[in-house]
Amino acid sequence: MSRISRRSLLTTGAAAGVLAASGLGLAAATPKAGGTLRAVLPGGRSSDTWDARKHYSLFMMAACHGAVFDCLTEIGSDGALRGELAESWTASEDGRVWTFDLRKEVQFHNGKAFAAKDVLETFALHLGQKTSPVEPLLRGVSELKAVGSHQIQFTLNAPNADFPYLLSDYHLVIYPAGYVELAMQNGIGTGLYKIEEFLPGQSFRARRVSNHYKGERAGYFEALHFVNLADPSARLNALLEGDAEVAGQIAPAHARQTATHKGLALQNLAGNQHYSFAIGGHLDAQQADAVRRAVKYGLDRPAFVQSSLRGFGQVGWDTPIGPANPYFSDQSDLVRYDPERARLLLKNAGIERLSLGVSPQSLRDFAPVLETFGAQLAQLGLHVEIVENTLAASLHFAAGRATEDWAMSTYLAKGGIWNRAAWQDRQADELLSAARSEMDAQKRQGLYGELQHLVQRDGSLVVPAFANHLQATSDKIGTPKTIGAHYALDNARFAERWWRA
């Protein structure tokens, strides 16, 4: 598991760029240029566009953030932060003013030269815009301005020691100023690959850009061909039959078969993706608290991991901060399996039935998880009805985030688009603000530990398990020894980091 590295973060991005110059770690073999990468991925929709504000699934993350567009910064396979369109950065002594030097001689696919104004116009889509999923991350930005043709400066309301990490978010790809709407329609980016064909919800084809600013240290394939396949069995069959060389999100039930099949390699990587049960909606506060605590005490978490994930994961402790986060705190001593206590909580609250909302994709992809969850709650006397929409409770599959502040701001902060139960807590907000502003690593660790304790005790989420990334390649694909696990498929950047063997 690669944890985030904060080496030289507060002074410059250049050092991190040297430490992970290719973002690959030590390669298992010398990368070879050429050939086509054929991959089968889930998550594509007929409504997909190149508007990254609407992306959340692996298919568009890999195509947009991982091939056609770039961000200001990038998390390497080894967890180190490096510059992408930003070459380096410096922070004021108090961590409130961040100045980024942008790369020169970078071009968009339409020939437009990249400059500071492209960053300003792109970030205008997000700053103060509640419809953007990253608005909570950028809420602390009081000013963004160009201080040169290739230099920008963010001024924050309060210090944020991890701020450059946030700029690697897959929603923050950079669009060309004056052509933003056109770029969202046609996919005009600065990435290693230029679109040849895009059929929303079906497929994506692209070709390697010549004379790209990343040179020969990334983007080894000559062409890409991604196909959207929602069914996990169909993805595995495409790999087995030679119709693809990479398959994303292998089902746990298929993992052992994949691992032992000649000519295939299973990647089993621990990260921060997790299942979360959110309580809120039309339940009153007393009922919601009773259900949350009953589920917390009534779930046999090791059995949940074994049954629903076939052992390909680890127990979760009710916060979105995961084992790949640097300040992850193992709070296992605070959650004890106590089914009798859970039954008593439900009985006293008079709750016997619960409507559990899940997305249509979850109904299809995560049936074993839903079955295990429902079966364990049934043993407590709580009948669970699975529906597509409900205001009472919901079960979600979440990718997790690379830093603690990022995770909390995404899943539990006030106004967060994925704060499913609209949870708010003044003490949690104060702790989060204090932790992100603290420059001393030891003190930050203590603050994040206290925050995790509070969220586990009082938060609206129950996180029973962190699920490993399960993905597979044929022997025709070469990969580095270190593979990123903050998102699936090498942080969704496999197209630029892998090669044909």
C-alpha positions as CSV (number, residue, x, y, z in Angstrom):
1,M,0.0,0.0,0.0
2,S,1.4,3.4,-1.0
3,R,0.7,6.1,1.6
4,I,0.8,9.8,0.7
5,S,4.3,11.3,0.9
6,R,4.6,14.9,2.1
7,R,8.3,15.3,1.2
8,S,9.1,18.9,0.4
9,L,5.4,19.7,0.0
10,L,5.5,23.1,1.7
11,T,8.5,24.3,-0.2
12,T,8.4,23.1,-3.8
13,G,6.9,20.6,-6.1
14,A,10.2,20.1,-7.9
15,A,11.6,17.7,-5.3
16,A,8.5,15.5,-5.5
17,G,8.9,15.6,-9.2
18,V,12.4,14.3,-9.0
19,L,11.5,11.6,-6.5
20,A,8.7,10.3,-8.8
21,A,9.8,11.7,-12.2
22,S,7.8,9.2,-14.2
23,G,5.2,8.6,-11.5
24,L,6.0,4.9,-11.9
25,G,8.4,3.9,-9.2
26,L,11.0,1.3,-10.2
27,A,9.8,-0.4,-13.4
28,A,9.6,-4.2,-13.6
29,A,11.0,-3.9,-17.1
30,T,11.9,-1.1,-19.5
31,P,8.7,0.4,-21.0
32,K,8.2,-0.2,-24.7
33,A,6.5,2.3,-26.9
34,G,3.8,1.4,-29.4
35,G,0.7,-0.7,-29.8
36,T,-2.9,-0.3,-28.7
37,L,-4.2,-0.6,-25.1
38,R,-7.6,-2.3,-25.1
39,A,-9.4,-2.0,-21.8
40,V,-12.9,-2.9,-20.5
41,L,-14.2,-0.6,-17.7
42,P,-17.4,0.0,-15.9
43,G,-19.3,3.2,-15.3
44,G,-19.9,4.8,-18.7
45,R,-23.3,6.5,-19.2
46,S,-25.1,7.6,-22.4
47,S,-25.2,11.1,-20.9
48,D,-21.4,11.3,-20.5
49,T,-19.5,14.4,-21.7
50,W,-16.1,15.9,-21.1
51,D,-17.5,18.1,-18.3
52,A,-15.4,16.7,-15.4
53,R,-17.7,18.1,-12.8
54,K,-20.1,15.3,-13.7
55,H,-17.5,12.5,-13.6
56,Y,-17.5,9.9,-10.8
57,S,-17.0,6.5,-12.4
58,L,-13.9,4.7,-13.5
59,F,-14.6,4.9,-17.3
60,M,-14.7,8.7,-17.5
61,M,-12.0,9.1,-14.9
62,A,-9.6,7.0,-16.9
63,A,-10.5,8.6,-20.2
64,C,-10.6,12.2,-19.1
65,H,-8.3,12.6,-16.1
66,G,-6.1,9.7,-17.2
67,A,-5.6,10.3,-20.9
68,V,-7.1,13.4,-22.6
69,F,-6.7,16.1,-19.9
70,D,-4.2,17.2,-17.2
71,C,-4.5,18.7,-13.7
72,L,-2.1,21.1,-12.0
73,T,-0.7,18.4,-9.8
74,E,-0.6,14.6,-9.9
75,I,-0.2,11.9,-7.3
76,G,2.4,9.4,-8.5
77,S,2.1,5.6,-8.2
78,D,4.3,5.7,-5.1
79,G,2.1,8.3,-3.4
80,A,4.5,11.2,-3.9
81,L,3.0,14.4,-5.2
82,R,4.5,15.9,-8.4
83,G,3.7,18.7,-10.7
84,E,1.7,18.1,-13.9
85,L,0.7,21.4,-15.6
86,A,2.3,23.1,-12.5
87,E,6.1,22.8,-12.7
88,S,6.7,23.8,-9.1
89,W,5.2,25.7,-6.2
90,T,6.0,27.6,-3.1
91,A,4.1,28.5,0.1
92,S,4.2,31.5,2.3
93,E,5.6,30.8,5.8
94,D,2.1,30.6,7.3
95,G,0.8,28.2,4.5
96,R,-1.9,30.7,3.3
97,V,-0.5,31.9,0.0
98,W,0.5,29.3,-2.6
99,T,2.3,30.3,-5.8
100,F,2.5,27.9,-8.7
101,D,4.8,28.1,-11.6
102,L,3.2,26.7,-14.7
103,R,4.8,24.8,-17.5
104,K,5.7,26.6,-20.7
105,E,5.6,25.2,-24.2
106,V,2.4,23.2,-23.4
107,Q,-0.3,23.0,-26.0
108,F,-4.0,22.0,-26.0
109,H,-5.1,19.6,-28.7
110,N,-6.6,22.5,-30.7
111,G,-3.1,24.2,-30.8
112,K,-3.8,26.8,-28.2
113,A,-0.9,27.5,-25.9
114,F,-1.4,26.8,-22.2
115,A,-1.1,29.8,-19.9
116,A,-2.3,31.1,-16.5
117,K,-5.7,32.4,-17.9
118,D,-6.7,28.8,-18.7
119,V,-6.3,27.9,-15.0
120,L,-8.4,31.0,-14.0
121,E,-11.2,30.3,-16.3
122,T,-11.3,26.6,-15.4
123,F,-11.4,27.3,-11.6
124,A,-14.2,29.8,-12.2
125,L,-16.3,26.7,-12.9
126,H,-15.7,25.5,-9.3
127,L,-15.0,28.4,-6.9
128,G,-18.2,29.4,-5.2
129,Q,-20.2,27.1,-7.4
130,K,-22.3,24.7,-5.3
131,T,-23.1,22.5,-8.2
132,S,-19.4,21.6,-8.5
133,P,-18.4,18.5,-6.4
134,V,-15.1,20.1,-5.5
135,E,-16.6,23.4,-4.2
136,P,-16.1,22.2,-0.6
137,L,-12.4,21.6,-1.3
138,L,-11.9,25.1,-2.6
139,R,-14.1,26.9,-0.1
140,G,-11.0,28.2,1.7
141,V,-9.7,30.0,-1.4
142,S,-10.3,33.7,-1.0
143,E,-8.5,34.8,-4.1
144,L,-7.0,33.3,-7.3
145,K,-5.0,35.5,-9.6
146,A,-2.4,35.4,-12.3
147,V,0.9,36.9,-11.3
148,G,2.5,36.3,-14.7
149,S,1.7,34.6,-18.0
150,H,2.7,31.3,-16.4
151,Q,2.3,31.8,-12.7
152,I,-0.8,31.8,-10.5
153,Q,-1.4,32.5,-6.9
154,F,-4.0,31.1,-4.5
155,T,-4.7,33.0,-1.3
156,L,-6.5,31.0,1.4
157,N,-8.6,32.1,4.3
158,A,-6.6,29.9,6.6
159,P,-3.5,27.8,6.2
160,N,-3.8,24.4,4.4
161,A,-0.7,22.2,4.6
162,D,-2.1,19.8,1.9
163,F,-3.5,22.3,-0.6
164,P,-1.4,21.2,-3.6
165,Y,-2.9,17.7,-3.2
166,L,-6.4,19.0,-3.8
167,L,-5.4,20.3,-7.2
168,S,-4.9,16.8,-8.4
169,D,-8.6,16.0,-8.0
170,Y,-10.0,14.4,-11.2
171,H,-12.7,17.1,-11.4
172,L,-10.1,19.8,-11.7
173,V,-8.8,19.1,-15.3
174,I,-7.8,22.2,-17.1
175,Y,-9.7,23.6,-20.0
176,P,-8.6,26.1,-22.6
177,A,-9.7,29.7,-21.9
178,G,-12.3,30.9,-24.4
179,Y,-13.1,27.4,-25.5
180,V,-14.3,25.8,-22.2
181,E,-17.8,24.8,-23.5
182,L,-16.3,23.5,-26.7
183,A,-13.7,21.5,-24.8
184,M,-16.4,20.0,-22.6
185,Q,-18.2,18.9,-25.8
186,N,-15.3,17.7,-27.9
187,G,-12.6,16.8,-25.3
188,I,-9.9,19.4,-25.9
189,G,-7.2,18.9,-23.3
190,T,-3.4,18.9,-22.9
191,G,-3.2,15.2,-22.1
192,L,-1.0,12.5,-23.8
193,Y,-3.9,11.3,-25.9
194,K,-6.2,13.1,-28.4
195,I,-9.7,11.8,-29.0
196,E,-10.4,10.0,-32.3
197,E,-13.9,8.7,-31.3
198,F,-16.2,9.0,-28.3
199,L,-19.5,7.2,-28.1
200,P,-21.0,8.1,-24.7
201,G,-21.8,5.0,-22.6
202,Q,-20.1,2.7,-25.2
203,S,-16.5,3.3,-26.1
204,F,-13.6,5.7,-26.4
205,R,-10.7,5.8,-28.9
206,A,-7.7,8.1,-28.8
207,R,-4.2,8.4,-30.3
208,R,-0.9,9.5,-28.7
209,V,0.0,13.1,-29.1
210,S,3.4,13.7,-30.8
211,N,5.9,16.1,-29.2
212,H,4.0,16.1,-25.9
213,Y,5.5,18.0,-23.0
214,K,5.9,14.7,-21.0
215,G,8.2,13.4,-23.7
216,E,9.0,9.7,-23.5
217,R,8.6,9.2,-19.8
218,A,4.9,8.5,-20.0
219,G,2.2,7.6,-22.6
220,Y,3.8,4.5,-24.1
221,F,0.8,3.2,-26.1
222,E,0.3,4.5,-29.6
223,A,-3.5,4.2,-29.3
224,L,-6.2,3.6,-26.7
225,H,-9.5,1.7,-27.0
226,F,-11.8,1.6,-23.9
227,V,-15.1,-0.2,-23.9
228,N,-17.8,0.3,-21.3
229,L,-19.0,-3.0,-19.8
230,A,-21.2,-2.8,-16.8
231,D,-21.4,-6.5,-16.0
232,P,-18.3,-7.8,-14.1
233,S,-18.7,-11.3,-15.7
234,A,-18.6,-9.6,-19.2
235,R,-15.4,-7.7,-18.3
236,L,-13.7,-10.9,-17.2
237,N,-14.8,-12.8,-20.3
238,A,-13.4,-10.1,-22.5
239,L,-10.1,-10.6,-20.8
240,L,-10.2,-14.4,-21.0
241,E,-11.2,-14.3,-24.7
242,G,-8.5,-11.9,-25.7
243,D,-10.8,-9.0,-26.6
244,A,-9.0,-6.8,-24.0
245,E,-5.7,-6.7,-22.1
246,V,-7.0,-4.8,-19.1
247,A,-10.1,-5.2,-17.0
248,G,-11.1,-2.9,-14.3
249,Q,-13.0,-3.7,-11.1
250,I,-12.9,-7.5,-11.0
251,A,-15.6,-8.9,-8.8
252,P,-14.3,-10.6,-5.6
253,A,-16.1,-13.8,-6.6
254,H,-13.9,-13.9,-9.7
255,A,-10.6,-12.8,-8.2
256,R,-9.2,-16.3,-7.3
257,Q,-10.1,-17.7,-10.7
258,T,-8.4,-14.7,-12.3
259,A,-5.3,-15.0,-10.2
260,T,-4.7,-18.7,-11.2
261,H,-5.6,-18.4,-14.9
262,K,-2.6,-18.8,-17.2
263,G,-1.7,-15.6,-19.0
264,L,-3.5,-13.3,-16.6
265,A,-2.3,-11.3,-13.6
266,L,-4.6,-10.1,-10.7
267,Q,-3.7,-6.9,-9.1
268,N,-5.0,-6.9,-5.4
269,L,-4.2,-3.6,-3.9
270,A,-5.3,-2.1,-0.6
271,G,-6.5,1.5,-0.7
272,N,-9.2,3.8,0.6
273,Q,-12.3,2.7,-1.4
274,H,-15.1,1.7,1.0
275,Y,-18.7,0.9,1.6
276,S,-20.6,3.4,3.7
277,F,-24.1,3.2,5.3
278,A,-25.6,6.7,5.8
279,I,-28.5,7.4,8.1
280,G,-30.6,10.5,7.8
281,G,-33.6,11.8,5.8
282,H,-37.2,11.4,7.2
283,L,-36.1,9.5,10.3
284,D,-36.2,11.8,13.4
285,A,-33.0,12.4,15.2
286,Q,-33.7,9.8,17.9
287,Q,-34.6,7.1,15.4
288,A,-31.6,7.9,13.2
289,D,-29.3,7.6,16.1
290,A,-30.8,4.4,17.2
291,V,-30.5,2.8,13.8
292,R,-26.9,4.1,13.3
293,R,-25.8,2.7,16.7
294,A,-27.6,-0.6,16.2
295,V,-25.9,-1.1,12.8
296,K,-22.6,-0.1,14.3
297,Y,-22.8,-2.7,17.1
298,G,-24.8,-5.3,15.1
299,L,-22.4,-5.7,12.2
300,D,-20.0,-8.6,12.4
301,R,-17.3,-6.8,10.4
302,P,-14.8,-9.6,9.9
303,A,-17.6,-11.8,8.6
304,F,-18.8,-9.0,6.4
305,V,-15.3,-8.8,4.8
306,Q,-15.1,-12.5,4.3
307,S,-18.6,-13.0,3.0
308,S,-19.2,-10.0,0.7
309,L,-15.6,-9.3,-0.3
310,R,-14.2,-12.9,-0.2
311,G,-11.5,-11.6,2.1
312,F,-10.3,-9.0,-0.4
313,G,-10.5,-6.1,2.0
314,Q,-10.2,-5.0,5.6
315,V,-12.5,-4.0,8.4
316,G,-13.6,-0.3,8.5
317,W,-14.1,1.8,11.5
318,D,-16.9,4.2,10.5
319,T,-14.9,7.1,9.0
320,P,-14.0,7.8,5.4
321,I,-10.4,8.2,6.4
322,G,-8.7,5.0,5.3
323,P,-5.7,2.8,5.8
324,A,-3.8,4.5,2.9
325,N,-4.1,7.9,4.5
326,P,-1.0,9.0,6.4
327,Y,-2.8,9.9,9.6
328,F,-5.2,6.9,9.6
329,S,-6.0,6.0,13.1
330,D,-6.9,2.4,13.9
331,Q,-10.0,2.9,16.1
332,S,-10.9,-0.8,16.3
333,D,-11.1,-0.7,20.1
334,L,-14.0,1.8,19.9
335,V,-16.4,-0.5,18.0
336,R,-17.2,-3.9,19.6
337,Y,-19.5,-6.4,18.1
338,D,-22.5,-6.5,20.4
339,P,-25.7,-7.8,18.7
340,E,-27.7,-7.9,21.9
341,R,-27.1,-4.2,22.4
342,A,-28.1,-3.6,18.8
343,R,-31.4,-5.5,19.3
344,L,-32.2,-3.5,22.4
345,L,-31.6,-0.2,20.7
346,L,-34.0,-1.2,17.8
347,K,-36.6,-2.5,20.2
348,N,-36.5,0.6,22.4
349,A,-36.9,2.8,19.3
350,G,-39.7,0.7,17.9
351,I,-38.0,0.1,14.6
352,E,-38.5,-3.2,12.8
353,R,-38.2,-2.3,9.1
354,L,-35.7,-0.1,7.2
355,S,-35.8,1.0,3.6
356,L,-32.3,1.0,2.3
357,G,-31.6,3.1,-0.8
358,V,-28.9,2.0,-3.3
359,S,-28.1,3.1,-6.8
360,P,-29.0,1.0,-9.8
361,Q,-25.3,0.3,-10.4
362,S,-24.9,-0.9,-6.9
363,L,-27.9,-3.2,-7.3
364,R,-26.1,-4.8,-10.2
365,D,-22.4,-4.7,-9.1
366,F,-22.5,-5.2,-5.4
367,A,-25.2,-7.8,-4.8
368,P,-23.1,-9.9,-2.4
369,V,-22.5,-6.8,-0.2
370,L,-26.2,-6.0,-0.1
371,E,-27.1,-9.6,0.6
372,T,-24.6,-9.8,3.5
373,F,-25.6,-6.4,4.9
374,G,-29.3,-7.4,4.8
375,A,-28.7,-10.9,6.3
376,Q,-26.7,-9.5,9.2
377,L,-29.3,-6.9,10.0
378,A,-32.1,-9.5,9.8
379,Q,-30.4,-11.3,12.6
380,L,-31.0,-8.2,14.7
381,G,-34.7,-8.3,13.9
382,L,-34.4,-5.5,11.4
383,H,-36.0,-6.2,8.0
384,V,-34.2,-4.4,5.2
385,E,-36.0,-3.5,2.0
386,I,-33.7,-2.7,-0.9
387,V,-35.0,0.2,-3.0
388,E,-33.4,2.6,-5.5
389,N,-34.4,5.7,-3.7
390,T,-35.2,6.4,-0.1
391,L,-34.8,9.2,2.4
392,A,-34.2,7.0,5.4
393,A,-30.9,5.3,4.8
394,S,-28.5,4.5,1.9
395,L,-25.6,2.2,1.1
396,H,-22.8,3.5,-1.1
397,F,-19.6,2.5,-2.7
398,A,-17.0,5.3,-2.4
399,A,-13.5,5.7,-3.9
400,G,-12.0,7.4,-0.8
401,R,-9.5,10.2,-1.0
402,A,-5.8,10.6,-0.7
403,T,-5.6,12.9,2.3
404,E,-7.6,13.2,5.5
405,D,-8.9,16.8,4.8
406,W,-9.8,15.7,1.3
407,A,-11.8,12.7,2.5
408,M,-13.6,14.6,5.3
409,S,-14.4,17.5,3.0
410,T,-15.8,15.2,0.4
411,Y,-17.9,12.8,2.5
412,L,-18.8,14.5,5.7
413,A,-18.2,18.3,5.5
414,K,-21.1,20.8,5.5
415,G,-22.2,21.2,1.9
416,G,-20.2,18.3,0.6
417,I,-21.9,16.8,-2.4
418,W,-21.4,13.2,-1.1
419,N,-22.4,14.1,2.5
420,R,-25.4,11.7,2.0
421,A,-27.0,12.4,5.3
422,A,-26.2,16.1,5.4
423,W,-24.3,15.6,8.6
424,Q,-23.1,18.7,10.5
425,D,-21.1,19.0,13.7
426,R,-19.5,22.1,14.9
427,Q,-16.7,20.3,16.8
428,A,-15.9,18.2,13.8
429,D,-15.7,21.4,11.6
430,E,-13.4,23.0,14.2
431,L,-11.1,20.0,14.4
432,L,-10.9,19.7,10.6
433,S,-10.0,23.4,10.2
434,A,-7.4,23.1,12.9
435,A,-5.8,20.0,11.4
436,R,-5.6,21.3,7.9
437,S,-4.0,24.5,9.2
438,E,-1.4,22.8,11.4
439,M,2.1,22.6,9.9
440,D,3.6,20.4,12.6
441,A,3.1,16.7,11.5
442,Q,2.9,15.3,15.1
443,K,0.3,17.8,16.1
444,R,-1.7,17.2,12.9
445,Q,-1.7,13.5,13.6
446,G,-3.1,14.1,17.0
447,L,-5.9,16.4,15.7
448,Y,-6.8,13.9,12.9
449,G,-6.9,11.1,15.5
450,E,-9.3,13.1,17.6
451,L,-11.4,13.9,14.6
452,Q,-11.6,10.2,13.6
453,H,-12.6,9.3,17.1
454,L,-15.4,12.0,17.1
455,V,-16.7,10.9,13.7
456,Q,-16.7,7.3,14.6
457,R,-18.7,8.1,17.8
458,D,-21.1,10.7,16.5
459,G,-21.0,10.7,12.7
460,S,-23.8,9.8,10.3
461,L,-21.7,7.1,8.5
462,V,-21.1,3.4,9.3
463,V,-18.1,2.2,7.2
464,P,-18.0,-1.6,7.7
465,A,-15.2,-2.4,5.2
466,F,-12.5,-1.0,2.9
467,A,-12.5,-3.0,-0.3
468,N,-9.2,-3.8,-2.1
469,H,-8.8,-2.7,-5.7
470,L,-9.1,-5.8,-7.9
471,Q,-8.1,-5.4,-11.5
472,A,-6.5,-7.7,-14.1
473,T,-4.1,-7.6,-17.0
474,S,-3.1,-10.1,-19.7
475,D,0.6,-11.0,-20.1
476,K,0.7,-8.6,-23.1
477,I,0.7,-5.7,-20.7
478,G,3.8,-4.4,-18.8
479,T,3.4,-2.6,-15.5
480,P,5.7,-0.9,-13.0
481,K,6.5,-2.6,-9.7
482,T,4.6,0.2,-7.8
483,I,1.0,0.7,-8.8
484,G,-1.1,3.5,-7.4
485,A,-4.1,2.5,-5.3
486,H,-5.7,5.8,-4.4
487,Y,-8.1,5.1,-7.3
488,A,-8.5,2.0,-9.4
489,L,-6.1,1.2,-12.2
490,D,-3.0,3.1,-11.0
491,N,-5.0,6.1,-9.9
492,A,-7.0,5.9,-13.2
493,R,-3.7,6.7,-15.0
494,F,-2.8,3.3,-16.4
495,A,-3.0,4.6,-20.0
496,E,0.0,6.8,-19.4
497,R,1.9,4.6,-17.0
498,W,1.7,1.0,-18.4
499,W,2.9,-0.4,-21.7
500,R,2.8,-3.4,-24.0
501,A,5.1,-6.2,-22.9
